[in-house]
Amino acid sequence: MDKVNILIIGSGPAGYTAAIYASRASLSPVLYEGPEPGGQLTTTTMVENYPGFARGVDAFTLMNDMKAQAARFGADIRRGRIVSIDLSSRPFKAKTDGGVEIEAASVIIATGATAKYLGLPSETAFKGLGVSACATCDGFLYRKKDVAVVGGGDTACEEATYLANLCRKVYMIVRRDVFRASKAMQERVFSMPNIEILWNCNTREVLGDRSGVTGARLLRKDGEVFDIKVDGFFLAIGHHPNSELFKEWIATDENGYILTEGKTSRTNVPGVFAAGDVQDPSYRQAVTAAASGCRAALDAEKFLLENK
C-alpha cells in the first residue's frame, strides 16, 4: 500500500503544473498520467498561444518540459491509470490498472475532457494534420486559408466566427436545416460574409494526403455527395469531461463537469480538488488549465496544513 500526501490523477497542463507546485512545497506528490500522457493538447502539433514562446512551441515539447520540471522538483510521475477510487473517507483509497493500491491524504483530479469526434477513420488519420477540435488553439495556422467547422450549436457558431476573422472562407457543416445555437450567435454567423452554411449535410470522409487535410466529402440529406476543398477541418460538436470515475462522490453539473467552490479548486468532498478541463466547460485552454493546476496544488497544500 502506497501512502501519499497528494495523489494527482491525470496529466496535461493542469496535472503537471499541480505536480510542479506540490513538489516545490515538499509534499512529494504522486501523479498518474492516465491513458493520454500530456493530455488533449498532444493531439495538436504547434501551440501558438501559450505565453513565453514567441515562435510557438511543439505540443509534445511543451508537455515533456512541464513533466521534466515537475520531476526535477521531486514529483513521482507514473505511467498508468487509476481504475477505482473511494472518496467516502480520508485517507482516500485508489487502485491502478497495474494493481497498485494507494492511500492519499488529498486528491487532485486533472483528468481533462475529451473532444467529441465523428468517428471516421479518415478523421483519426488526420488528427493534428488539419483535423482539430479547438479553433482558438489551431486557427492561427490557417490564416487566409479555407476551413470547415462541423456543428450547429453555440460552440460551432463561436468557432466559425472566430475563424472567419482569420481565414479566407469558413464552411459550416450542419446536419439539420436549422441551428441549435442561440439567436445572438446565429446572427453573428449570418453577419459574416465569408461563412457559407452547408445545411442538411453530414461528413462522409475527410480528404487529404501526406501534407495533411485537403478537403471533405459530404453527403446531403437529398442523397447528393460532393466535395469541398479545405485546409483545416474543425470539430465543434462538444466535449465530454472525464469525470465518471468520481461521480459517486463528486458533484458535477448536468454535463458532467466537476463543480468547484467559487474561485477555488475545492470540490464538495473536503480534501479533493479539481483542475483543468474536467471542471472548465468554458475556456479549455492550456494556459487556463495550468493556472487551475496551480490553484489546486495551493489549495491542497493549505488543506493538508490545516488537517495534519
Summary of the structure (lengths in Angstrom):
residues: 308
radius of gyration: 20.9
end to end distance: 20.0
largest distance: 67.3
contacts: 1111
relative contact order: 0.19
helix: 30%
strand: 31%
